[in-house]
Amino acid sequence: MKFSIIAAALLGAVTPAAAATLPSYITANNSPPPTDKAFINECMQKVNSIRGNYGTAPLEWSVEIAQVALRKSNGCRLDHSV
């Protein structure tokens, strides 16, 4: 459920009321650091659970890739209409 809301937010499909329920790190340019163990564990558990339903191998977290993604996302306006 949480990931579907996040995915919708990233695609610009969340109403202002729904956006108010998003975690602050989604809306405030203050994502957890790429080394945050709780965040990593939650992400990997959910992603690999879904992947397991399709018989695919689990993924492993990459701090280096997460750092690049964080830099890119912090520069994003989440408003792709302009």
C-alpha positions as CSV (number, residue, x, y, z in Angstrom):
1,M,0.0,0.0,0.0
2,K,2.7,2.5,1.0
3,F,4.7,1.9,-2.2
4,S,1.6,2.3,-4.4
5,I,1.0,5.8,-2.9
6,I,4.7,6.6,-3.4
7,A,4.6,5.4,-7.0
8,A,1.5,7.5,-7.6
9,A,3.2,10.5,-6.1
10,L,6.2,10.1,-8.3
11,L,3.9,9.9,-11.3
12,G,2.1,13.0,-10.3
13,A,-1.2,11.2,-9.7
14,V,-1.7,12.1,-6.0
15,T,-4.2,14.7,-5.0
16,P,-3.2,17.3,-2.5
17,A,-5.2,15.6,0.2
18,A,-3.5,12.3,-0.5
19,A,-0.1,13.9,-0.6
20,A,-0.7,15.2,2.9
21,T,-0.6,11.5,4.1
22,L,2.8,10.8,2.5
23,P,5.8,10.5,4.8
24,S,7.7,13.8,5.1
25,Y,10.8,12.4,3.4
26,I,8.8,12.0,0.2
27,T,7.6,15.7,0.2
28,A,10.4,17.6,1.9
29,N,13.7,16.9,0.1
30,N,14.9,15.1,3.3
31,S,14.9,11.4,2.3
32,P,16.5,9.0,4.6
33,P,20.3,8.6,4.0
34,P,21.3,5.7,1.7
35,T,22.7,4.0,4.7
36,D,19.6,4.1,6.9
37,K,19.2,0.4,8.0
38,A,15.5,0.6,8.8
39,F,14.7,2.2,5.5
40,I,16.8,-0.2,3.5
41,N,15.3,-3.2,5.3
42,E,11.8,-2.0,4.7
43,C,12.4,-1.4,1.0
44,M,14.3,-4.6,0.4
45,Q,11.7,-6.7,2.3
46,K,8.8,-5.3,0.2
47,V,10.6,-5.4,-3.1
48,N,12.0,-8.8,-2.6
49,S,8.6,-10.1,-1.4
50,I,7.0,-9.0,-4.6
51,R,9.9,-10.4,-6.7
52,G,9.5,-13.7,-4.9
53,N,5.9,-14.0,-6.1
54,Y,7.3,-14.1,-9.6
55,G,10.2,-16.5,-8.9
56,T,12.8,-13.8,-9.5
57,A,16.0,-13.5,-7.5
58,P,16.1,-11.0,-4.6
59,L,17.8,-7.7,-5.1
60,E,20.6,-6.3,-2.9
61,W,20.8,-2.6,-1.8
62,S,23.6,-0.5,-3.4
63,V,24.6,2.5,-1.3
64,E,26.4,4.0,-4.4
65,I,23.2,3.7,-6.6
66,A,21.0,5.0,-3.8
67,Q,23.3,8.1,-3.4
68,V,23.0,8.9,-7.1
69,A,19.2,8.4,-6.9
70,L,18.9,10.6,-3.9
71,R,20.9,13.4,-5.6
72,K,18.7,13.2,-8.6
73,S,15.4,13.0,-6.7
74,N,16.3,16.0,-4.5
75,G,16.6,18.1,-7.6
76,C,13.2,16.9,-8.9
77,R,10.2,19.3,-8.7
78,L,7.6,16.4,-8.8
79,D,5.7,18.7,-11.2
80,H,6.3,17.6,-14.8
81,S,3.6,19.7,-16.3
82,V,5.9,22.6,-16.9
